[in-house]
Amino acid sequence: MAVKVKKKKAVKVAGGLSGTRTGVVESDGRPQTRRVVVNYLTQHPKYGKFVRQRTILHVHDEKNESRLGDVVEVAPCRPLSRSKRWTLVKVVERRNEQATAVKSAKEIGQ
């Protein structure tokens, strides 16, 4: 007995695709793979103070468009490898120097 499964379509939201995140490319050493750091603030459960945290995402970059320090937008996708679950949507801003990338990462997280 074959079970028919409905495919979920990507839902567009005002800001772009649903589930997209913006971060800074931390590593571009491997072909078609980037490490993107996404900074965010979260509230401490007991004390209520806002704490800075970060998530490292392994992103698939098909055309090798992004470089170290670039600000990029990524979206979730099907598993492409053991660690890659995200794909590159677009390069938001080109950055050449690591220092400016770190500075912008802090600004994005705020």
ZAMARGU-4260 file (C-alpha; in steps of 0.2 Angstrom, whole numbers, plus 5000, padded with zeros to 4 digits):
<rodrens>
0) 5000/5000/5000 | 5008/5016/4994 | 5006/5031/5006 | 5004/5048/4997 | 5014/5062/5006
5) 5011/5080/5003 | 5027/5090/5000 | 5028/5106/5010 | 5032/5122/5000 | 5043/5136/5006
10) 5032/5150/5013 | 5037/5167/5009 | 5037/5180/5022 | 5039/5199/5021 | 5058/5199/5024
15) 5061/5184/5013 | 5060/5165/5015 | 5054/5158/5031 | 5068/5152/5043 | 5082/5162/5035
20) 5096/5169/5046 | 5109/5182/5043 | 5127/5179/5049 | 5146/5181/5045 | 5157/5169/5036
25) 5170/5162/5048 | 5178/5149/5037 | 5179/5147/5018 | 5193/5133/5017 | 5183/5119/5010
30) 5175/5120/4992 | 5156/5123/4992 | 5156/5124/5011 | 5156/5139/5023 | 5155/5140/5042
35) 5143/5154/5046 | 5142/5162/5063 | 5125/5168/5068 | 5125/5179/5084 | 5109/5182/5094
40) 5103/5188/5111 | 5093/5177/5123 | 5086/5180/5140 | 5093/5171/5155 | 5079/5160/5162
45) 5083/5164/5180 | 5090/5181/5181 | 5082/5189/5166 | 5099/5197/5160 | 5101/5196/5141
50) 5116/5185/5136 | 5125/5185/5119 | 5126/5168/5111 | 5131/5161/5094 | 5127/5147/5083
55) 5139/5140/5070 | 5130/5134/5054 | 5138/5123/5040 | 5132/5131/5024 | 5132/5124/5006
60) 5138/5137/4994 | 5136/5129/4976 | 5145/5143/4966 | 5158/5148/4980 | 5151/5166/4980
65) 5155/5170/4998 | 5172/5174/5005 | 5179/5175/5023 | 5171/5190/5032 | 5155/5192/5021
70) 5138/5195/5028 | 5127/5181/5021 | 5109/5176/5022 | 5106/5157/5024 | 5090/5146/5023
75) 5087/5128/5030 | 5087/5114/5017 | 5087/5095/5016 | 5103/5086/5024 | 5117/5088/5011
80) 5130/5079/5022 | 5133/5074/5040 | 5134/5092/5045 | 5127/5103/5031 | 5109/5107/5034
85) 5109/5125/5027 | 5111/5133/5010 | 5117/5150/5004 | 5103/5162/4999 | 5113/5178/4995
90) 5128/5188/5000 | 5121/5203/5009 | 5137/5213/5011 | 5155/5210/5005 | 5168/5212/5018
95) 5187/5209/5015 | 5195/5211/5032 | 5192/5200/5047 | 5192/5214/5059 | 5177/5223/5051
100) 5168/5206/5050 | 5170/5203/5068 | 5163/5221/5072 | 5148/5218/5060 | 5145/5201/5068
105) 5143/5210/5085 | 5132/5223/5077 | 5120/5210/5069 | 5119/5201/5086 | 5112/5217/5095
</rodrens>
